[in-house]
């Protein structure tokens, strides 16, 4: 196996491997992806006998994490030719990608797994949930000062999103340029986008072709009111997915996004923490530069981090760090939950992106 850049592979071969591996994606979405997201320089590929056998897409994003804009990448399109699966090609590419990301200055990575257990072996851990809300009978009986329009601009949607995410953590930074492409994504399968005003507060939602599912909703007011108002406007059975947690509403919780710290020093030197003075031992079997005992200090939202020979206060694997930073509720490990409380204020992790 030889590892090469995507620049050394014919795009037709990359597209063929994607189409063969992810046939659940619609053709229109795949066309959007390769027109708007795909860049050959963001791929690492494995060749055998001069043929493409496996690939990993490393799509760059800027993420707002604990008050700091950090460099992150979404690991996507991890695929191997059927006859070469089970031989370790994808695993070797993932390890190579993570080391490459560290050397390129990335601090963080996230992905949407086909199998959670597979990616845990590479230091990824569940770090975001998503929620789903299904329409109820009382929704149809609600009355609100509500108006809907199919008129919108990328700038207007970006403004709504920025206000909505101002109290959240771990979200992708979206500006008008981002929305120019994202609008195409939301529409590519025949969906529609609507802006709305509810009790004087603006929001938007995207709905699928048959108007049975809201695939994205952004609203900075009471989300319960938004669900009911949109459901009543729709007049049919309606479900909402890809939601953040919303107090006071019964939502169906699902696993969503895994994440991993790429550069321990990079991320802890940027993010905001409580006033702390703590030493943490990290074990990372892939990015060896993260190993060791790290002395983390923070005062007045200014942090410093350096290696130390002192004894650690906490010891953990690198995989356990991303959930602590994103803010996902940790219920199965009291020590990690305690460390999360020591380091950070309580905040809700949130992310939409899927590639």
C-alpha positions in Angstrom: 0.0 0.0 0.0 1.2 3.5 -0.9 -0.3 6.6 0.7 -0.7 9.5 -1.7 -2.5 12.9 -1.9 -5.9 13.1 -3.6 -4.1 15.3 -6.2 -2.5 12.1 -7.5 -5.7 10.3 -8.1 -8.2 10.9 -11.0 -11.3 12.5 -9.6 -13.4 10.0 -11.6 -12.0 7.2 -9.5 -12.6 9.1 -6.3 -16.2 9.8 -7.3 -16.7 6.1 -8.3 -15.5 4.9 -4.9 -17.8 7.4 -3.1 -20.8 6.3 -5.2 -20.1 2.6 -4.6 -19.6 3.1 -0.9 -22.3 5.6 0.0 -25.3 4.8 -2.3 -27.7 6.0 0.4 -26.7 9.6 -0.5 -28.9 11.0 -3.3 -27.2 11.7 -6.6 -28.1 15.4 -6.3 -26.4 15.6 -2.9 -23.3 13.8 -4.2 -23.2 16.3 -7.0 -23.4 19.2 -4.5 -20.7 17.6 -2.4 -18.2 17.2 -5.2 -19.0 20.7 -6.5 -18.8 22.6 -3.2 -16.9 20.6 -0.5 -14.6 18.2 -2.3 -11.0 19.4 -2.8 -8.3 16.9 -4.0 -5.7 18.4 -1.6 -7.9 17.5 1.4 -7.8 13.8 0.6 -5.4 11.1 1.6 -5.6 7.9 -0.5 -4.2 4.4 -0.6 -3.0 2.9 -3.8 -2.2 -0.8 -4.5 -0.9 -1.9 -7.9 -1.4 1.7 -9.1 -5.1 1.6 -8.3 -7.1 3.6 -5.7 -8.2 1.2 -3.0 -9.1 3.4 0.0 -9.6 7.1 0.8 -10.2 9.6 3.6 -11.6 13.1 3.1 -10.4 15.8 5.5 -12.8 18.7 5.1 -11.7 21.9 7.0 -14.0 23.9 9.2 -13.7 26.7 11.7 -15.4 25.8 15.0 -16.3 28.0 17.9 -15.2 26.0 20.9 -15.3 27.5 24.4 -15.1 31.1 23.2 -12.3 30.5 20.7 -12.3 29.9 16.9 -10.2 26.8 16.3 -9.1 24.9 13.2 -10.9 21.6 12.8 -11.6 19.1 10.1 -14.5 16.7 9.5 -13.3 13.2 8.6 -15.6 12.0 5.9 -15.8 9.7 3.0 -13.8 6.9 4.7 -14.1 4.2 2.1 -12.4 1.1 0.8 -12.9 -1.0 -2.3 -15.1 -4.0 -1.4 -12.4 -6.6 -2.4 -9.8 -4.8 -0.2 -11.9 -4.3 3.0 -10.7 -5.9 6.2 -7.0 -5.4 5.3 -6.4 -2.3 7.4 -6.2 0.2 4.6 -8.7 2.6 6.1 -7.3 2.3 9.5 -3.8 3.2 8.3 -5.2 6.2 6.4 -7.0 7.4 9.5 -3.9 7.3 11.5 -1.9 9.0 8.8 -4.7 11.7 8.5 -4.6 12.4 12.2 -0.8 12.9 12.2 -1.0 15.0 9.1 -3.7 17.1 10.7 -1.5 17.7 13.7 1.4 18.8 11.5 -1.0 21.1 9.5 -2.1 22.9 12.7 -5.5 21.4 13.3 -6.7 21.3 16.9 -9.9 19.2 16.6 -11.7 16.7 14.4 -15.2 15.4 14.2 -17.0 12.8 12.2 -20.3 10.9 11.7 -19.6 7.2 12.1 -21.0 4.2 10.4 -19.9 2.3 13.5 -19.0 4.0 16.7 -16.8 1.2 18.0 -14.6 1.4 14.9 -13.6 5.0 15.4 -13.1 4.7 19.2 -9.9 2.8 18.4 -8.6 6.0 16.8 -9.3 8.2 19.7 -12.8 9.5 18.7 -15.6 9.5 21.2 -19.3 10.4 21.2 -19.3 14.2 21.8 -22.6 15.4 20.5 -26.2 14.2 20.7 -29.0 15.1 18.3 -32.6 15.2 19.1 -35.9 14.6 17.3 -39.3 16.0 18.1 -42.6 14.5 16.7 -45.7 16.6 16.3 -48.5 16.2 18.8 -52.2 16.8 18.7 -51.9 19.9 20.9 -49.5 21.5 18.4 -52.4 21.8 16.0 -54.4 23.7 18.5 -51.8 26.3 19.4 -52.2 30.0 18.4 -49.2 32.3 17.8 -48.2 35.5 16.1 -46.5 33.6 13.3 -45.6 34.5 9.7 -43.7 32.4 7.1 -41.9 33.5 4.0 -40.0 31.7 1.3 -37.8 34.8 0.8 -34.3 34.7 2.3 -30.7 35.7 1.7 -27.5 34.0 2.8 -26.7 37.1 4.9 -30.1 36.9 6.7 -29.7 33.1 7.4 -26.1 33.6 8.7 -27.3 36.4 11.1 -30.1 34.2 12.5 -27.6 31.3 13.0 -25.0 33.6 14.7 -27.6 34.8 17.2 -28.9 31.2 17.8 -25.4 29.7 18.5 -24.2 32.6 20.7 -25.1 30.5 23.8 -23.9 27.1 22.5 -20.5 25.4 22.1 -18.6 23.4 19.5 -20.5 24.7 16.5 -19.2 25.4 13.0 -18.8 29.1 12.2 -21.1 30.0 9.4 -20.9 33.3 7.5 -22.7 34.5 4.3 -20.3 32.7 2.1 -20.9 29.5 3.9 -24.6 29.9 3.5 -24.4 30.5 -0.2 -23.3 26.9 -0.5 -25.3 25.5 2.3 -28.5 26.8 0.7 -27.7 24.6 -2.3 -27.2 21.7 0.0 -30.6 22.1 1.7 -32.4 22.5 -1.6 -30.6 19.7 -3.6 -33.1 17.0 -2.9 -36.1 19.1 -3.5 -36.4 20.5 -0.1 -37.4 24.1 0.7 -36.2 26.8 3.1 -38.5 29.2 4.9 -37.8 32.2 7.2 -40.3 33.0 9.9 -41.2 35.4 12.5 -42.6 34.2 15.8 -43.6 36.7 18.5 -41.3 39.2 16.9 -38.2 36.9 16.8 -36.8 35.6 13.5 -35.9 32.1 12.6 -35.6 29.7 9.6 -36.2 26.1 8.9 -35.6 23.7 6.0 -38.2 21.0 5.2 -37.9 18.0 3.0 -39.6 17.5 -0.4 -42.8 15.8 0.9 -43.0 18.3 3.8 -42.9 15.6 6.5 -39.6 16.4 8.1 -37.9 19.6 9.2 -34.2 18.8 8.7 -32.8 22.0 10.1 -34.3 24.7 12.3 -32.6 27.8 13.8 -34.5 30.0 16.2 -33.3 32.0 19.2 -36.7 32.2 20.9 -38.7 29.5 22.6 -38.2 26.4 20.5 -41.3 24.7 21.9 -43.4 27.6 20.4 -41.5 27.3 17.1 -42.3 23.5 16.8 -46.0 24.1 17.5 -46.3 27.1 15.2 -44.6 25.4 12.3 -46.5 22.2 12.8 -49.8 24.1 12.8 -48.8 26.0 9.7 -47.9 22.7 7.9 -51.3 21.2 8.8 -49.9 17.6 8.4 -47.9 15.1 10.3 -44.4 16.6 10.9 -41.2 15.6 12.6 -38.2 17.7 13.5 -34.6 16.3 13.6 -31.0 17.4 14.1 -32.1 19.5 17.1 -30.1 20.7 20.0 -31.4 19.9 23.5 -34.3 22.2 24.5 -35.4 22.6 28.1 -39.0 21.7 28.8 -39.6 19.6 25.7 -39.7 15.9 25.5 -37.3 15.0 22.7 -36.0 11.7 21.3 -32.2 11.6 21.9 -29.9 9.9 19.4 -26.2 9.5 19.1 -24.8 12.0 16.7 -21.3 13.1 16.2 -17.9 11.8 17.4 -14.9 14.0 18.0 -11.3 13.9 18.8 -8.6 16.3 20.1 -5.8 16.6 17.5 -3.5 19.0 19.3 -3.8 19.1 23.0 -1.5 22.1 23.3 -3.1 23.9 20.5 -6.7 23.7 21.8 -6.0 24.3 25.5 -3.9 27.4 24.7 -6.9 29.0 23.0 -10.2 27.9 24.7 -11.7 29.7 27.7 -11.7 27.8 31.0 -12.5 28.5 34.6 -9.6 29.7 36.8 -7.7 26.4 37.2 -4.3 25.1 38.0 -4.2 21.4 37.1 -2.0 18.7 35.8 -3.3 16.0 33.4 -1.6 13.0 32.0 -2.6 12.1 28.4 -2.1 8.9 26.5 -2.3 9.1 22.7 -1.2 6.0 20.7 -1.5 7.8 17.4 -0.4 11.5 17.8 2.6 10.9 20.1 3.1 14.7 20.6 0.1 14.7 22.8 1.6 12.3 25.3 2.8 13.2 28.8 1.8 15.2 31.8 0.5 18.7 30.9 0.3 21.6 33.4 -2.8 23.7 32.5 -3.3 27.1 34.1 -6.0 29.6 33.4 -6.9 32.9 35.0 -9.3 35.6 33.7 -10.0 33.5 30.6 -6.3 33.4 29.6 -4.7 30.0 29.6 -1.3 28.5 29.4 -0.2 24.9 28.9 3.2 23.2 29.1 4.6 19.8 29.8 5.8 19.0 33.3 7.6 16.3 35.2 5.3 16.8 38.2 2.8 14.1 39.2 -0.6 14.4 37.5 -4.0 15.2 39.2 -5.9 13.3 36.5 -4.9 10.7 34.0 -6.9 9.8 30.8 -6.8 8.6 27.2 -7.0 11.2 24.5 -10.4 9.9 23.5 -11.9 11.0 26.8 -11.0 14.6 26.3 -13.3 15.7 23.4 -16.5 15.0 25.3 -15.2 17.0 28.3 -14.4 20.0 26.0 -17.7 20.0 24.0 -19.8 19.8 27.1 -21.8 16.7 26.5 -23.2 15.4 29.7 -20.9 12.6 31.0 -23.0 10.2 33.1 -20.9 7.0 33.1 -17.6 8.3 34.6 -17.7 10.4 37.7 -14.0 11.3 37.6 -14.4 12.7 34.0 -17.6 14.5 34.9 -15.9 16.1 37.9 -13.0 17.2 35.6 -15.4 18.7 33.2 -17.0 20.8 36.0 -13.5 21.9 37.2 -12.4 23.1 33.8 -15.5 24.5 32.2 -18.8 26.3 32.7 -21.8 24.2 31.8 -22.8 24.7 28.1 -24.5 22.8 25.4 -22.6 21.2 22.5 -24.3 21.7 19.1 -23.4 20.9 15.5 -25.3 20.5 12.3 -22.6 19.6 9.8 -22.5 16.1 8.3 -19.4 16.1 6.1 
